[in-house]
Amino acid sequence: MKQQRTIKGVAKQNTAMNKFIILVVGAFISSIGSGLTDFGLAIYILKLTGSVGATGVFAICAFLPAILLAPVGGVLADRYDRRLMMILGELFSGLSLLICLVAVMNPNPPLVVICMGVGLSSVFSALTEPAFKATITDLLPAKDFARAGGMVQLAGSAKLLISPAIAGLMLQVTTVGTLIMLDMLTFFTTVLIIVFVRKGLVSKKSAVISSGFRCEISDGITAIRGKKGIMTMIIIMTVATFCLGFVQMLSKPLVLAIAGERELGILTTVIAMGMMVGSIGISMVKQPKSYVGMLSIGLFGCGVFFALIGISENLVLIAGFGFMMFVFMPAIQVGAEVLIRTNLDNRVQGRAFGLISLITQMGYILAFIAAGILADLVFEPLMQGNTALATGIGAVIGYGAGRGNALLIIITGIGLAFVGIVVARLRSVRTLEATAVADERMMESR
């Protein structure tokens, strides 16, 4: 009898993992479509206006709404059917792109309308991510969280790895409107996939539905404040996104100071492959020995190779260091998410992850602002001046245009590596690890 229950339990877990893999395939397809629009519209706006600032406004419109509304999406994910939230988020995100499509078909396309379209699409995408993350807990046992996190990272990497190459080739023979239409098609394809697997999914909703958004967001705040380790993890991840925001902001001018746009495109593809390799590696690990160790190694390795990017002006070395930096990035995300997820009640995970996403992702916004100010007003003038400090540093990393960006990258990378060392020694984080291990053992005993 016990053996029969064990066989049934294993079969149930395999079915759940198969359903999750199908959902990941849908997320992979959606990620490719989003990448097509992001890349195509960025190039389109840059050619239309000739302004990097205008392209930056577009990027903020596409990025910021989803961050700010993440807590609302989290509340909805706990209050209502998480599967339905995923369907509505994908569907209306796709429909919102109709605004962009109409705008680019206009002989005099208004930039404001394009930004409105991507902004509205970003608003609805805020429904999807918290629900998807909470669905991992609905479907899978704790021992599969790391594998699932690696799969999610792999799906997300398609936006960086596959989309730029496809979009770049297609723009040689077609228009950005075609890319937008393909993106809309991927949204609707993902909706069909979610509907297909929806029947077997179990959605665990909050027992209190009439308490109101403010109260439920307050519950989410209480949940993440309930353990010191979770608050520590939020601070760590915010610092990590702040540091990684610098490389996003500075890598393009760093490369363009020594090469052209073609080389930049090749480097982007090569470097993004590192995230795919790292995600595949983590998804193949059934049960890591230590999630704190995974997080610490991820932060340290990412920081070291981040810093090395600024050392050389050799494109091959920059590509190699960037590739290795991205290899370590999935370990950061997966290690942090598992430690947090296993220490939160499933009933509040949607709103908790929404709040956590809001706080940590703001690190990117702050980095975009700080990197621009520091690079333009401090580091670039420093490395193009005639001071003894500039000459001494230039003897190691080079001197002239772009080397101020390189110096800032080196400093930020060293800071990120230091955070990785500190994490392994934090007692509050190790307490989260103990809970995660206890949960896995409990699941195995069943």
DARA-V760380 format. One record per backbone hydrogen bond with DSSP energy under -1.0 kcal/mol. NH is the residue of the N-H (numbers start at 1). CO is the residue of the C=O. If there is no record, write none. Layout:
BEGIN
NH/CO  NH/CO
END
This chain:
BEGIN
5/1  6/2  7/3  8/4  9/5  10/6  11/7  12/8  13/9  14/10  15/11  16/12  17/13  18/14  19/15  20/16  21/17  22/18  23/19  24/20  25/21  26/22  27/23  28/24  29/25  30/26  31/27  32/28  33/29  34/30  35/31  36/32  37/33  38/34  39/35  40/36  41/37  42/38  43/39  44/40  45/41  46/42  47/43  48/44  49/45  50/46  55/51  56/52  57/53  58/54  59/55  60/56  61/57  62/58  63/59  64/60  67/63  68/64  69/65  70/67  73/69  74/70  75/71  76/72  77/73  78/74  79/75  80/76  85/81  86/82  87/83  88/84  89/85  90/86  91/87  92/88  93/89  94/90  95/91  96/92  98/95  99/96  101/97  102/98  103/99  104/100  105/101  106/103  114/110  115/111  116/112  117/113  118/114  119/115  120/116  121/117  122/118  123/119  124/120  125/121  127/124  129/125  132/128  133/129  134/130  135/131  138/134  139/135  140/136  144/141  145/142  148/144  149/145  150/146  151/147  152/148  153/149  154/150  155/151  156/152  157/153  158/155  159/156  161/157  162/158  163/158  166/162  167/163  168/164  169/165  170/166  171/167  172/169  173/170  174/170  180/176  181/177  182/178  183/179  184/180  185/181  186/182  187/183  188/184  189/185  190/186  191/187  192/188  193/189  194/190  195/191  196/192  197/193  201/198  206/78  216/212  217/213  218/214  219/215  220/216  221/217  222/218  223/219  224/220  225/221  231/227  232/228  233/229  234/230  235/231  236/232  237/233  238/234  239/235  240/236  241/237  242/238  243/239  244/240  245/241  248/244  249/245  250/246  251/247  254/250  255/251  256/252  257/253  258/255  259/255  264/260  265/261  266/262  267/263  268/264  269/265  270/266  271/267  272/268  273/269  274/271  276/272  277/273  278/274  279/275  280/276  281/277  282/278  283/279  284/280  285/282  294/290  295/291  296/292  297/293  298/294  299/295  300/296  301/297  302/298  303/299  304/300  305/301  306/302  307/303  308/304  309/305  310/307  311/308  318/314  319/315  320/316  321/317  322/318  323/319  324/320  325/321  326/322  327/323  328/324  332/328  333/329  334/330  335/331  336/332  337/333  338/334  339/335  340/336  341/337  342/338  343/340  344/341  348/345  349/346  352/348  353/349  354/350  355/351  356/352  357/353  358/354  359/355  360/356  361/357  363/360  364/361  366/362  367/363  368/364  369/365  370/366  371/367  372/368  373/369  374/370  375/371  376/372  377/373  378/374  379/374  380/375  382/378  383/379  385/382  391/387  392/388  393/389  394/390  395/391  396/393  397/393  398/394  400/383  403/400  406/402  407/403  408/404  409/405  410/406  411/407  412/408  413/409  414/410  415/411  416/412  417/413  418/414  419/415  420/416  421/417  422/418  423/419  424/420  425/422  426/423  430/426  431/427  433/429  434/430  435/431  436/432  437/433  438/434  439/435  440/436  441/437  442/438  443/439  444/440  445/441
END
